[in-house]
Amino acid sequence: MTDSIKHAKEVLKIEAESILELVDKIDAGFSRAVEFICEAKGRVIVTGIGKSGLVGKKIVATLTSTGTPAIFLHPVEGLHGDLGIVTRDDVMLAISNSGETSELNTLILSVKDIGLSLIAFTGNMSSTLARNSDVVIDVSVDREACPFGLAPTSSTTATLAMGDALAVALVEKMDFTERDFYKFHPGGHLGQRLMARVKDVMIGGDDIPVVFSGASALETIEKMDRKNLGFIFITDRKKHLLGILTDGDLRRHIRKGTKLKGRPVDDLMTETPKTIAPDTSLARTIEIMQTDEITALAIIDSDKHLEGYVHLHDILGRGGTIKISIP
C-alpha cells in the first residue's frame, strides 16, 4: 500500500468517526432548533465565515431544496448593510467551530437586538457564540484529519452532516413530500424520476409474460424462455393475477426433484407475487424493490386485474426523459 493510499484511508476513517461521534450529541437542543424553525414565520438566515461560511452555503442549498426557506448572510456584509434583510420573524443559524470568530460574534450582538431566535453550530460549548445563542448544537470533533491539526477537515465534515440531519428532521416534521421535492427540482433528472408514476414506464399488452391458470409447466417454461425476463405471471381467464413463476422458483423445484412433465403451472407458482398500483411513484417503487430484494413488480388495478409489469432496468436503464403530466 502506497503512502498516499494509507493517508487517504486514514483521513476517511477520522472523518467518519467524527460524524459518528455526533450521534450521542443529539439532545433536546436539536429538537428545540427544529421547533424554532417550524414555528418561524420567516426564513432561516445561515451565517458563517471562511470554511464555516462555505458549509453554511451548502446547508442553505439543502434546506431550500427540501422546503425550508433559507438564505446565506455573510457576517461582514451583514455588518455593512445586509443586516437589513433580517427580521424578527426569521431564525438565524450561526456556524463557527471556535465560537470566537470576531466578525460573526459582532453580527450576533446586532441580531439579538432584532429579537429573532438564534441557533449555533459550534465546537466550543463555552464560547461567546454559545453563550449568546438560544440553542447550541455541539459539532465538536476530537481531531482534524489534517496531519497538523490545523486545516478544517473533520470539523467541517461534522458540521455539514449536522446540517443534513437538521434538514431531514425538518422534512419529516413538515411532511415534505415527493411532489413537493419535484416543485423545487422540475428540470432535474432526480425530480423527474421522483415525480413519474409506474404507469409512465410500465410494460403492458402483448409484452406481458403471462399464461392462464391450468397451463402446463413445460408450456409455461417455454414461454418464459422466449420472453427472456426470468419470470412469468399466471392469471385466470379474466386476467386476475393469481401468481408468478420465476427462475428462482424453477431452480428450487429442480433441486427438490419436482417432476415438471404433466404438472400445471399452478403447482409451481408463487401465489403471493409482489404487486404495485399504476399510480405509485417510481421513487417508492425503487424503495420496495430494494426492501424486498426483487427487480420486477406486477402492476394491478383495484380489482387485481394484471395491467402490466415494471422492471428495475426500465426505471434506471431507460433512455431519454420520462414524459409526465402533473395534475
C-alpha positions as CSV (number, residue, x, y, z in Angstrom):
1,M,0.0,0.0,0.0
2,T,1.5,3.4,-1.0
3,D,1.7,6.2,1.5
4,S,-0.9,8.2,-0.4
5,I,-3.5,5.4,-0.2
6,K,-2.6,4.9,3.5
7,H,-3.1,8.6,4.3
8,A,-6.3,8.8,2.3
9,K,-7.8,5.9,4.1
10,E,-6.8,7.4,7.5
11,V,-8.5,10.7,6.6
12,L,-11.7,9.0,5.7
13,K,-11.6,6.9,8.9
14,I,-11.1,10.0,11.0
15,E,-13.9,12.0,9.3
16,A,-16.3,9.0,9.5
17,E,-15.6,8.7,13.2
18,S,-16.2,12.4,13.7
19,I,-19.6,12.1,12.2
20,L,-20.5,9.0,14.3
21,E,-19.5,10.9,17.4
22,L,-22.2,13.4,16.7
23,V,-24.9,10.8,17.3
24,D,-24.5,10.9,21.1
25,K,-24.5,14.7,21.0
26,I,-28.0,15.0,19.6
27,D,-30.2,16.1,22.5
28,A,-33.2,18.2,23.4
29,G,-31.4,21.3,22.0
30,F,-31.7,19.7,18.5
31,S,-35.4,19.3,19.0
32,R,-35.8,22.9,20.1
33,A,-33.9,24.0,16.9
34,V,-36.4,22.1,14.8
35,E,-39.3,23.6,16.7
36,F,-37.9,27.2,16.3
37,I,-37.6,26.8,12.6
38,C,-41.0,25.2,12.1
39,E,-42.7,27.9,14.2
40,A,-40.9,30.8,12.5
41,K,-42.9,32.8,10.0
42,G,-39.8,33.9,8.1
43,R,-36.7,32.2,6.8
44,V,-33.6,30.5,8.2
45,I,-30.7,33.0,7.9
46,V,-27.5,31.0,7.8
47,T,-24.2,32.8,8.6
48,G,-20.6,31.9,9.0
49,I,-17.2,33.0,7.7
50,G,-14.3,31.1,6.0
51,K,-14.8,27.3,5.8
52,S,-17.8,27.6,8.1
53,G,-19.4,30.0,5.6
54,L,-18.9,27.5,2.7
55,V,-20.5,24.8,4.8
56,G,-23.3,27.2,5.6
57,K,-24.0,27.8,1.9
58,K,-24.3,24.1,1.3
59,I,-26.8,23.9,4.3
60,V,-28.8,26.7,2.7
61,A,-29.0,24.8,-0.5
62,T,-30.1,21.6,1.2
63,L,-32.8,23.5,3.3
64,T,-34.2,25.4,0.3
65,S,-34.4,22.2,-1.9
66,T,-36.3,20.4,0.8
67,G,-38.9,23.0,1.6
68,T,-37.3,25.2,4.3
69,P,-36.8,28.8,3.1
70,A,-33.2,29.8,3.8
71,I,-30.6,32.4,2.7
72,F,-27.0,32.9,3.4
73,L,-25.7,36.1,5.1
74,H,-22.0,36.8,5.2
75,P,-21.1,38.3,8.6
76,V,-19.0,41.1,7.1
77,E,-21.7,42.0,4.5
78,G,-24.2,41.9,7.3
79,L,-22.3,44.4,9.3
80,H,-22.1,46.7,6.3
81,G,-25.8,47.0,5.4
82,D,-27.1,43.5,4.6
83,L,-28.4,43.0,8.1
84,G,-31.5,44.8,6.7
85,I,-32.7,41.5,5.3
86,V,-33.1,40.0,8.8
87,T,-36.5,40.3,10.6
88,R,-37.7,39.2,13.9
89,D,-39.8,36.5,12.1
90,D,-36.6,34.8,10.9
91,V,-34.4,32.2,12.7
92,M,-30.6,32.6,12.4
93,L,-28.2,29.6,12.3
94,A,-24.7,30.8,13.1
95,I,-21.8,28.4,12.4
96,S,-18.3,28.7,14.0
97,N,-16.2,25.8,15.2
98,S,-14.3,28.0,17.7
99,G,-17.3,30.1,18.5
100,E,-14.9,33.1,18.8
101,T,-15.0,34.5,15.2
102,S,-15.0,38.2,15.9
103,E,-17.0,39.3,12.8
104,L,-19.6,36.6,13.5
105,N,-20.0,37.5,17.1
106,T,-20.3,41.2,16.3
107,L,-23.1,40.3,14.0
108,I,-24.8,38.2,16.6
109,L,-24.9,41.0,19.1
110,S,-26.7,43.1,16.5
111,V,-29.1,40.3,15.6
112,K,-30.1,39.9,19.3
113,D,-31.4,43.5,19.2
114,I,-33.8,42.5,16.4
115,G,-35.3,39.8,18.5
116,L,-35.1,36.6,16.4
117,S,-34.2,33.2,17.7
118,L,-30.5,32.2,17.3
119,I,-29.2,28.6,16.8
120,A,-25.5,27.9,17.0
121,F,-23.5,25.1,15.4
122,T,-20.2,25.2,17.3
123,G,-17.4,23.0,18.6
124,N,-16.9,25.2,21.7
125,M,-19.9,25.0,24.1
126,S,-18.5,27.7,26.4
127,S,-17.7,30.1,23.6
128,T,-19.0,33.7,23.1
129,L,-21.3,32.4,20.3
130,A,-22.7,29.6,22.5
131,R,-23.4,32.0,25.4
132,N,-25.3,34.3,23.1
133,S,-27.4,31.7,21.4
134,D,-30.9,30.4,22.3
135,V,-29.9,26.8,21.2
136,V,-26.4,25.4,20.9
137,I,-25.8,22.3,18.9
138,D,-22.4,20.6,19.6
139,V,-20.5,19.8,16.4
140,S,-17.1,19.3,18.1
141,V,-14.6,16.7,16.9
142,D,-11.7,15.0,18.7
143,R,-9.2,15.9,16.0
144,E,-8.9,17.3,12.5
145,A,-7.9,14.9,9.7
146,C,-5.1,17.4,8.7
147,P,-1.8,16.0,9.9
148,F,-1.0,19.3,11.6
149,G,-4.5,19.6,13.2
150,L,-5.0,23.0,11.7
151,A,-6.9,22.8,8.4
152,P,-10.7,22.4,9.0
153,T,-11.4,18.9,7.8
154,S,-13.2,16.7,10.3
155,S,-14.8,19.7,11.8
156,T,-16.4,20.9,8.5
157,T,-17.5,17.4,7.6
158,A,-19.2,17.0,11.0
159,T,-20.9,20.4,10.7
160,L,-22.1,19.6,7.2
161,A,-23.5,16.3,8.4
162,M,-25.3,18.0,11.3
163,G,-26.8,20.4,8.7
164,D,-28.1,17.4,6.8
165,A,-29.6,16.0,10.0
166,L,-31.4,19.2,10.6
167,A,-32.7,19.5,7.1
168,V,-34.0,15.9,7.1
169,A,-35.6,16.3,10.5
170,L,-37.4,19.4,9.1
171,V,-38.6,17.3,6.1
172,E,-40.2,14.8,8.5
173,K,-41.6,17.5,10.8
174,M,-43.2,19.5,8.0
175,D,-44.4,16.5,6.0
176,F,-42.4,17.4,2.9
177,T,-43.4,15.0,0.1
178,E,-42.0,13.7,-3.2
179,R,-44.4,16.1,-5.0
180,D,-43.0,19.0,-3.0
181,F,-39.5,17.9,-3.9
182,Y,-40.4,17.9,-7.6
183,K,-41.6,21.5,-7.3
184,F,-38.1,22.6,-6.4
185,H,-36.4,20.3,-8.9
186,P,-38.6,20.5,-12.0
187,G,-35.8,20.3,-14.6
188,G,-33.6,17.7,-12.9
189,H,-33.4,14.0,-13.7
190,L,-33.9,13.2,-10.0
191,G,-37.1,15.3,-9.9
192,Q,-38.4,13.6,-12.9
193,R,-37.7,10.2,-11.5
194,L,-39.4,11.0,-8.3
195,M,-42.4,12.5,-9.9
196,A,-43.0,9.9,-12.6
197,R,-45.5,7.1,-12.0
198,V,-45.3,3.4,-12.6
199,K,-47.8,3.8,-15.4
200,D,-45.4,6.1,-17.2
201,V,-42.8,3.3,-17.7
202,M,-44.7,0.0,-17.3
203,I,-44.7,-2.7,-19.9
204,G,-48.2,-3.9,-20.9
205,G,-50.3,-5.5,-23.6
206,D,-48.8,-8.4,-25.6
207,D,-45.4,-7.8,-24.0
208,I,-46.6,-9.0,-20.6
209,P,-45.2,-12.5,-19.9
210,V,-48.4,-14.3,-18.8
211,V,-50.2,-17.7,-19.1
212,F,-53.6,-18.8,-17.9
213,S,-54.1,-20.9,-14.8
214,G,-54.0,-24.6,-15.8
215,A,-51.3,-24.2,-18.4
216,S,-48.7,-26.9,-18.3
217,A,-45.5,-26.3,-16.5
218,L,-43.4,-27.1,-19.7
219,E,-45.5,-24.8,-21.8
220,T,-45.0,-22.0,-19.3
221,I,-41.3,-22.6,-19.1
222,E,-41.0,-22.4,-22.9
223,K,-42.8,-19.1,-22.9
224,M,-40.6,-17.8,-20.1
225,D,-37.6,-18.7,-22.2
226,R,-39.0,-16.8,-25.2
227,K,-39.7,-13.7,-23.2
228,N,-36.2,-14.0,-21.5
229,L,-37.3,-12.0,-18.5
230,G,-36.8,-14.6,-15.8
231,F,-40.4,-14.6,-14.7
232,I,-44.0,-15.1,-15.9
233,F,-47.3,-14.2,-14.4
234,I,-50.3,-16.6,-14.0
235,T,-53.8,-15.2,-14.3
236,D,-57.4,-16.6,-14.7
237,R,-59.4,-16.0,-17.9
238,K,-60.5,-12.6,-16.6
239,K,-56.9,-11.5,-16.1
240,H,-57.0,-11.6,-12.3
241,L,-53.4,-12.1,-11.1
242,L,-53.1,-15.5,-9.3
243,G,-49.3,-16.0,-9.1
244,I,-45.8,-15.7,-10.6
245,L,-43.2,-18.3,-11.6
246,T,-39.6,-17.2,-11.6
247,D,-36.3,-18.7,-12.5
248,G,-35.6,-18.9,-8.8
249,D,-38.8,-20.9,-8.3
250,L,-37.8,-23.4,-11.0
251,R,-34.3,-23.8,-9.5
252,R,-35.8,-24.6,-6.1
253,H,-38.2,-27.2,-7.7
254,I,-35.4,-28.8,-9.7
255,R,-33.2,-29.1,-6.5
256,K,-36.1,-30.8,-4.7
257,G,-36.6,-33.2,-7.7
258,T,-40.1,-31.9,-8.6
259,K,-41.4,-33.6,-11.7
260,L,-42.3,-31.0,-14.3
261,K,-43.9,-33.0,-17.0
262,G,-47.7,-33.3,-16.8
263,R,-47.9,-30.7,-14.0
264,P,-49.9,-27.5,-14.2
265,V,-48.0,-24.3,-13.6
266,D,-50.3,-23.7,-10.6
267,D,-48.4,-26.4,-8.7
268,L,-45.1,-24.5,-9.2
269,M,-46.0,-20.8,-8.9
270,T,-45.7,-18.4,-6.0
271,E,-49.2,-17.4,-5.1
272,T,-48.4,-14.1,-3.5
273,P,-46.4,-12.1,-6.0
274,K,-45.3,-8.6,-5.1
275,T,-47.6,-6.1,-6.8
276,I,-47.9,-2.3,-7.1
277,A,-50.5,0.2,-8.2
278,P,-50.1,2.1,-11.5
279,D,-50.1,5.5,-9.8
280,T,-47.2,4.6,-7.4
281,S,-44.2,6.9,-7.8
282,L,-41.0,5.4,-9.3
283,A,-39.2,6.5,-6.2
284,R,-41.5,4.4,-4.0
285,T,-41.2,1.6,-6.5
286,I,-37.5,1.5,-6.2
287,E,-37.7,1.5,-2.4
288,I,-40.0,-1.5,-2.5
289,M,-37.7,-3.3,-4.8
290,Q,-34.7,-2.6,-2.6
291,T,-36.5,-3.6,0.6
292,D,-37.9,-6.9,-0.9
293,E,-34.7,-7.6,-2.9
294,I,-36.6,-8.1,-6.2
295,T,-36.2,-6.5,-9.6
296,A,-39.8,-6.7,-11.0
297,L,-43.3,-6.0,-9.8
298,A,-46.7,-6.8,-11.2
299,I,-49.0,-3.9,-11.8
300,I,-52.6,-4.5,-10.9
301,D,-55.7,-2.3,-10.6
302,S,-58.0,-2.1,-7.7
303,D,-59.8,-5.3,-8.8
304,K,-56.5,-7.2,-9.1
305,H,-56.5,-7.3,-12.9
306,L,-53.0,-7.6,-14.3
307,E,-52.2,-4.4,-16.2
308,G,-48.5,-4.9,-16.8
309,Y,-45.2,-5.0,-15.1
310,V,-42.3,-2.8,-14.2
311,H,-38.6,-3.9,-14.1
312,L,-35.8,-2.1,-12.3
313,H,-34.0,-1.8,-15.7
314,D,-37.0,0.0,-17.2
315,I,-36.6,2.6,-14.4
316,L,-32.9,3.0,-14.2
317,G,-31.8,2.0,-17.7
318,R,-34.4,3.6,-19.9
319,G,-33.2,6.1,-22.4
320,G,-34.4,9.6,-22.8
321,T,-36.7,11.6,-20.5
322,I,-39.8,10.4,-18.9
323,K,-42.9,12.2,-20.2
324,I,-45.0,13.1,-17.3
325,S,-48.2,15.1,-16.6
326,I,-48.7,16.9,-13.3
327,P,-52.3,17.2,-12.2
